[in-house]
Amino acid sequence: MFKELDKALCRLSYRSVIRPEDKLIEDLGFDSLKIIELIVAIEGIYSIEINETDLDPNDFNTVEDLYKLIRKYTNKKEDNNDF
């Protein structure tokens, strides 16, 4: 489920390996612009629109935090398709 996200993280961080415990700023070297690029990539990859209230930097420090955020939105999307 997160293969495409890991590819985007590798591309944006210039790293070949991404681990769930990697910290976006400290380990991957993300700044505010790269985080915006990442959010745009996530929305495109998963065809979701992330609410601004979920974009508090304190809520996603690690790659695992991003996985949780994506699960939240992809689960909502699946629930909305259950008519």
Secondary structure in CASP SS format (residue, H / E / C, confidence):
PFRMAT SS
TARGET T0000
AUTHOR 0000-0000-0000
METHOD secondary structure of the structure
MODEL  1
M C 1.00
F C 1.00
K H 1.00
E H 1.00
L H 1.00
D H 1.00
K H 1.00
A H 1.00
L H 1.00
C H 1.00
R H 1.00
L H 1.00
S H 1.00
Y C 1.00
R C 1.00
S C 1.00
V C 1.00
I C 1.00
R C 1.00
P C 1.00
E C 1.00
D C 1.00
K E 1.00
L C 1.00
I C 1.00
E C 1.00
D C 1.00
L C 1.00
G C 1.00
F C 1.00
D C 1.00
S H 1.00
L H 1.00
K H 1.00
I H 1.00
I H 1.00
E H 1.00
L H 1.00
I H 1.00
V H 1.00
A H 1.00
I H 1.00
E H 1.00
G H 1.00
I H 1.00
Y H 1.00
S C 1.00
I C 1.00
E C 1.00
I C 1.00
N C 1.00
E H 1.00
T H 1.00
D H 1.00
L C 1.00
D C 1.00
P H 1.00
N H 1.00
D H 1.00
F C 1.00
N C 1.00
T E 1.00
V H 1.00
E H 1.00
D H 1.00
L H 1.00
Y H 1.00
K H 1.00
L H 1.00
I H 1.00
R H 1.00
K H 1.00
Y H 1.00
T H 1.00
N H 1.00
K H 1.00
K H 1.00
E H 1.00
D H 1.00
N H 1.00
N C 1.00
D C 1.00
F C 1.00
END
